[in-house]
Amino acid sequence: MELGLRHLRVVVAVAEAGSVSRAASALRIAQSGLTAQLARIEREFGAPLFVRRSQGVEPTELGTHVLLGAKGVIAGFEELVASTRRRAHAGSTTAVRLGGVDSPWIPAAAAALRGLLPGHEQITYVEDSSAEVVELVRTGGLDLAVITEFPDVPAPTDHRLVVREVDVEPLLVGMRADHPDAARDRVRLADLARHDWIAPPDRAGGLRRSLRTACERAGFAPRFRHFGVDQATAATIVASGTAVGIFPAHTGHVPGVVFRAVSDEPLWCRTSLLWQPGSPVAHLAAELVGAVVDERFGRRPQPFRVLDRVTGDYPRAG
C-alpha cells in the first residue's frame, strides 16, 4: 500500500475523535473497516501510531510525530487548492465568490449580492464544513461566506476576518402528525430514543455532530438510518412514519407532519456572514446583513425569535 493524503486524514480523524468508533462515525465508514485501514497505515509507518485504551486511543510518540507532519501536509494541500481556485478565477475581475456550508442562507446571500452588486458575476461554492469556509476566506478564495454554529459545535474564528451575525434560529423535531408526542408543544429528546432518525447532511456545518451530542446527553445514541436526503425528502420520510428528523423553524406546512421544539436539549443554528476587510463586499457592510435577511424572509418579520443567550433556551417557535 502506498501512503497518501487520505491516509493522513484518517490518522488525524482518529486522533481528533479520540476513538476509532467516533472517527468511523465522523468519516461515515464501518468501524471494522476503519480499524483494518488504521492497522495497514501503522504497518506502512513501521510501528503503532496509537495506544488502545478502554476509553479510547492516544497517540504514541511516533503517532504524535506523524500527526504534526500530517496536519502540515493537509494544510499545505488545502492552501494549494485554495490558491488554484483563486488563479482559476483571476481572469474574471468582476466575479464575486460566495461560499458556505449547505444552508438556506446561501441563496439568500446570493440574491442580496445580485441586488447590491448588479454589475458583478457571481460564483458560489458549497463546502463540507465551516472550518473549510473560514480558511477559504482567510486565503482569499472567497469574498463572502456563510458559516453556521450549533450547540457544542462552535464556529471557527479568525480575528483577521470580519464577522456579522445574521440570526439564531431554533431547530425543531419533525414527526408524523399522529405521533403520540405530537399533541405537546415541546418534546424531550429522551422520549425519541426508540425512533430511527434522519441524519442531517454532511454539509450542514456540524449539525449531525451537534444532534448526536445532544442525544447522548439525553441518554441515547441516535439511530441514523437515512442519509444524504434534502429537506423536502426528509419531510416525506417523516410523513411516512419511518423516522423523525431535525428541521429549521421556518419550515412551512408539510401535510402529515408537525414540528415541535425540544425541551431537554434545545437545538439552534447561529448563522453569520464572514469576509476579509479588503474584500469586494467590505464597503457593503452596513447594508449586507439587512439585505440578506430581507431576501430570506421576503421583507416580512422573522417567523421566530432568537435564542435567549442568557438562559440558553428560546421561546416557542410561532
C-alpha positions as CSV (number, residue, x, y, z in Angstrom):
1,M,0.0,0.0,0.0
2,E,1.3,3.5,-0.9
3,L,0.5,6.0,1.7
4,G,-1.3,9.2,0.6
5,L,-3.2,12.2,1.7
6,R,-6.4,10.2,2.5
7,H,-4.4,8.0,4.9
8,L,-3.1,11.1,6.7
9,R,-6.7,12.4,7.0
10,V,-7.6,9.1,8.7
11,V,-4.8,9.4,11.3
12,V,-5.9,13.0,12.1
13,A,-9.6,12.0,12.3
14,V,-8.8,9.2,14.8
15,A,-6.6,11.5,16.9
16,E,-9.2,14.3,16.9
17,A,-12.1,11.9,17.7
18,G,-10.2,10.2,20.5
19,S,-11.6,6.8,19.5
20,V,-11.9,4.6,16.4
21,S,-15.6,4.3,16.8
22,R,-16.2,8.0,16.9
23,A,-13.8,8.6,14.0
24,A,-15.6,5.9,12.0
25,S,-18.9,7.7,12.6
26,A,-17.4,11.0,11.6
27,L,-15.9,9.5,8.4
28,R,-19.1,7.6,7.7
29,I,-17.4,4.2,7.4
30,A,-17.8,1.0,9.3
31,Q,-15.7,0.7,12.5
32,S,-14.3,-2.6,11.4
33,G,-13.2,-1.1,8.1
34,L,-11.5,1.8,9.8
35,T,-9.8,-0.5,12.3
36,A,-8.4,-2.6,9.4
37,Q,-7.3,0.6,7.5
38,L,-5.6,2.0,10.5
39,A,-3.7,-1.3,11.0
40,R,-2.5,-1.1,7.4
41,I,-1.4,2.5,7.9
42,E,0.5,1.6,11.0
43,R,2.2,-1.3,9.2
44,E,3.4,1.1,6.5
45,F,4.8,3.5,9.1
46,G,6.5,0.6,10.8
47,A,5.1,0.9,14.3
48,P,1.8,1.7,16.2
49,L,0.6,5.3,16.0
50,F,-1.9,4.9,18.8
51,V,-2.2,3.2,22.2
52,R,-5.6,1.5,22.6
53,R,-7.2,2.0,25.9
54,S,-10.7,1.2,27.3
55,Q,-11.8,4.8,27.0
56,G,-10.4,5.4,23.5
57,V,-7.0,5.9,21.8
58,E,-4.0,8.1,22.5
59,P,-1.1,8.9,20.1
60,T,2.2,7.2,20.7
61,E,5.4,9.2,20.5
62,L,5.6,8.2,16.8
63,G,1.9,9.0,16.3
64,T,2.4,12.5,17.7
65,H,5.3,13.0,15.2
66,V,3.1,11.7,12.3
67,L,0.2,13.9,13.4
68,L,2.3,17.1,13.4
69,G,3.6,16.3,10.0
70,A,0.2,15.2,8.7
71,K,-1.6,18.4,9.7
72,G,1.1,20.4,7.9
73,V,0.8,18.4,4.8
74,I,-3.0,18.6,4.8
75,A,-2.9,22.3,5.4
76,G,-0.4,22.8,2.6
77,F,-2.7,20.8,0.2
78,E,-5.7,22.8,1.2
79,E,-3.8,26.0,0.6
80,L,-2.8,24.7,-2.8
81,V,-6.5,24.0,-3.7
82,A,-7.5,27.5,-2.5
83,S,-4.7,29.3,-4.4
84,T,-5.5,27.3,-7.5
85,R,-9.1,28.3,-7.3
86,R,-8.1,31.9,-7.0
87,R,-5.9,31.6,-10.1
88,A,-8.6,29.8,-12.0
89,H,-11.0,32.7,-11.5
90,A,-8.4,35.5,-11.7
91,G,-9.4,36.3,-15.2
92,S,-12.9,37.4,-14.2
93,T,-12.2,40.6,-12.3
94,T,-15.8,41.4,-11.6
95,A,-16.8,37.9,-10.2
96,V,-17.8,37.8,-6.6
97,R,-17.1,34.5,-4.9
98,L,-19.7,33.4,-2.4
99,G,-19.3,30.2,-0.3
100,G,-20.5,28.5,2.8
101,V,-22.0,25.3,4.2
102,D,-25.3,23.9,3.0
103,S,-27.9,26.4,4.3
104,P,-31.0,28.2,3.2
105,W,-29.0,31.4,3.8
106,I,-26.7,30.7,0.8
107,P,-29.4,31.5,-1.8
108,A,-30.5,34.5,0.3
109,A,-26.9,35.8,0.3
110,A,-26.6,35.2,-3.4
111,A,-29.8,37.2,-4.1
112,A,-28.7,40.0,-1.8
113,L,-25.3,40.3,-3.6
114,R,-27.1,40.4,-7.0
115,G,-29.1,43.3,-5.8
116,L,-26.2,45.2,-4.2
117,L,-23.7,44.4,-6.9
118,P,-25.7,44.1,-10.1
119,G,-22.7,44.6,-12.4
120,H,-20.8,41.6,-11.0
121,E,-20.8,38.0,-11.9
122,Q,-21.2,35.5,-9.1
123,I,-19.6,32.2,-8.3
124,T,-20.9,30.0,-5.4
125,Y,-19.2,27.2,-3.6
126,V,-20.8,24.9,-1.0
127,E,-18.2,23.3,1.3
128,D,-18.3,20.5,3.8
129,S,-17.5,22.5,7.0
130,S,-17.4,26.0,8.4
131,A,-13.6,25.4,9.0
132,E,-13.0,24.9,5.3
133,V,-15.1,28.0,4.5
134,V,-13.2,30.2,7.0
135,E,-9.9,29.0,5.6
136,L,-11.0,29.9,2.0
137,V,-12.0,33.4,3.2
138,R,-8.7,33.8,5.0
139,T,-6.6,32.8,2.0
140,G,-8.6,34.9,-0.5
141,G,-10.5,32.0,-2.1
142,L,-13.9,33.5,-1.2
143,D,-15.1,37.1,-1.0
144,L,-18.1,36.4,1.2
145,A,-19.1,33.4,3.3
146,V,-22.0,32.0,5.2
147,I,-21.0,30.0,8.3
148,T,-23.1,28.2,10.9
149,E,-22.7,27.3,14.6
150,F,-24.7,24.7,16.6
151,P,-24.7,23.6,20.2
152,D,-21.4,22.0,21.1
153,V,-20.1,22.8,17.6
154,P,-18.7,26.4,17.7
155,A,-17.9,28.2,14.5
156,P,-14.2,28.6,13.8
157,T,-12.8,32.1,14.4
158,D,-10.1,34.2,12.9
159,H,-9.5,37.7,14.4
160,R,-8.3,39.0,11.0
161,L,-11.8,38.5,9.4
162,V,-15.0,40.5,9.8
163,V,-17.9,38.5,11.2
164,R,-21.5,39.7,11.3
165,E,-24.2,37.6,12.9
166,V,-27.4,37.2,10.9
167,D,-29.6,35.3,13.3
168,V,-30.0,32.4,15.7
169,E,-32.8,30.1,14.6
170,P,-34.4,27.3,16.7
171,L,-34.3,23.8,15.2
172,L,-37.4,21.7,15.6
173,V,-38.1,17.9,15.6
174,G,-40.3,16.9,12.8
175,M,-42.6,13.9,13.5
176,R,-45.7,12.3,11.9
177,A,-48.9,14.2,12.9
178,D,-50.4,11.2,14.7
179,H,-47.2,10.6,16.8
180,P,-48.0,10.2,20.5
181,D,-45.9,13.3,21.3
182,A,-47.5,15.5,18.5
183,A,-50.1,16.9,20.9
184,R,-47.4,18.5,23.1
185,D,-45.9,22.0,22.5
186,R,-42.4,20.6,23.2
187,V,-40.9,17.2,23.2
188,R,-38.0,15.6,25.1
189,L,-35.2,14.1,23.1
190,A,-35.1,11.3,25.6
191,D,-38.6,10.3,24.6
192,L,-37.5,9.8,21.0
193,A,-34.7,7.3,21.8
194,R,-36.6,4.4,20.3
195,H,-37.1,6.1,16.9
196,D,-35.0,6.0,13.7
197,W,-33.5,9.4,12.7
198,I,-32.8,11.2,9.5
199,A,-29.1,12.1,9.6
200,P,-28.5,15.8,8.9
201,P,-26.5,16.3,5.7
202,D,-22.7,16.2,6.0
203,R,-22.6,19.7,4.5
204,A,-24.8,21.2,7.2
205,G,-21.7,22.6,9.1
206,G,-21.8,20.3,12.1
207,L,-25.5,19.7,12.8
208,R,-25.1,16.0,12.8
209,R,-22.4,16.1,15.4
210,S,-24.4,18.6,17.5
211,L,-27.6,16.4,17.4
212,R,-25.6,13.3,18.3
213,T,-24.0,15.0,21.3
214,A,-27.4,16.3,22.5
215,C,-28.9,12.8,22.1
216,E,-26.1,11.3,24.0
217,R,-26.6,13.8,26.9
218,A,-30.2,12.8,26.8
219,G,-29.1,9.2,27.4
220,F,-29.1,7.5,24.0
221,A,-27.2,7.3,20.7
222,P,-29.5,8.3,17.7
223,R,-30.1,5.6,15.2
224,F,-29.3,7.4,11.9
225,R,-31.0,5.3,9.2
226,H,-31.5,7.8,6.3
227,F,-28.5,9.7,4.9
228,G,-27.9,12.3,2.2
229,V,-31.5,13.5,1.8
230,D,-32.6,17.1,1.3
231,Q,-35.2,18.8,3.5
232,A,-38.1,18.0,1.2
233,T,-37.2,14.3,1.1
234,A,-36.7,14.3,4.8
235,A,-40.2,15.7,5.3
236,T,-41.6,13.0,3.1
237,I,-39.8,10.3,5.1
238,V,-41.2,11.8,8.4
239,A,-44.7,11.9,7.0
240,S,-44.5,8.2,6.2
241,G,-43.8,7.5,9.9
242,T,-40.5,5.8,9.2
243,A,-38.3,8.3,11.2
244,V,-38.0,11.6,12.9
245,G,-35.7,14.5,11.9
246,I,-34.5,18.0,12.6
247,F,-35.9,21.0,10.7
248,P,-35.4,24.8,10.7
249,A,-38.1,26.8,12.5
250,H,-39.0,28.5,9.2
251,T,-40.1,25.2,7.6
252,G,-43.5,25.7,6.1
253,H,-46.6,23.5,6.3
254,V,-46.0,19.8,5.4
255,P,-49.1,17.6,5.2
256,G,-49.0,14.9,7.8
257,V,-46.0,16.4,9.7
258,V,-45.8,18.5,12.8
259,F,-42.7,20.4,14.1
260,R,-42.0,20.6,17.9
261,A,-39.3,22.4,19.9
262,V,-37.1,20.4,22.2
263,S,-37.3,21.0,25.9
264,D,-34.4,19.0,27.4
265,E,-31.7,19.8,24.9
266,P,-32.7,23.0,22.9
267,L,-31.3,22.9,19.4
268,W,-30.5,26.0,17.4
269,C,-28.4,27.3,14.5
270,R,-26.5,30.5,14.6
271,T,-25.7,31.9,11.1
272,S,-23.1,34.6,10.4
273,L,-21.6,36.3,7.4
274,L,-17.8,36.5,7.0
275,W,-15.4,38.4,4.8
276,Q,-11.9,39.9,4.7
277,P,-11.5,43.6,5.5
278,G,-10.3,44.1,1.9
279,S,-13.0,42.0,0.2
280,P,-15.0,43.5,-2.7
281,V,-18.1,43.3,-0.4
282,A,-16.5,45.1,2.6
283,H,-17.9,48.5,1.6
284,L,-21.4,47.0,1.7
285,A,-21.1,46.1,5.4
286,A,-23.8,48.5,6.5
287,E,-26.3,47.1,4.1
288,L,-25.3,43.4,3.7
289,V,-26.9,41.8,6.7
290,G,-30.2,43.5,6.3
291,A,-30.3,42.7,2.6
292,V,-29.6,39.0,3.3
293,V,-32.4,38.9,5.9
294,D,-34.8,40.6,3.6
295,E,-34.1,38.1,0.8
296,R,-34.6,35.2,3.2
297,F,-37.9,36.3,4.7
298,G,-39.3,38.5,1.8
299,R,-39.1,41.6,3.9
300,R,-41.5,40.0,6.4
301,P,-40.8,39.8,10.1
302,Q,-38.8,36.7,11.1
303,P,-41.1,33.8,12.0
304,F,-39.3,33.2,15.2
305,R,-37.4,35.0,18.0
306,V,-33.7,34.4,18.5
307,L,-32.2,32.2,21.2
308,D,-32.1,33.6,24.7
309,R,-28.3,34.0,25.2
310,V,-28.7,34.1,29.0
311,T,-30.8,31.1,29.6
312,G,-29.7,29.1,26.6
313,D,-33.4,28.5,25.8
314,Y,-35.7,30.0,23.2
315,P,-39.4,30.9,23.1
316,R,-41.7,28.6,21.3
317,A,-41.5,29.0,17.5
318,G,-44.6,30.5,16.1
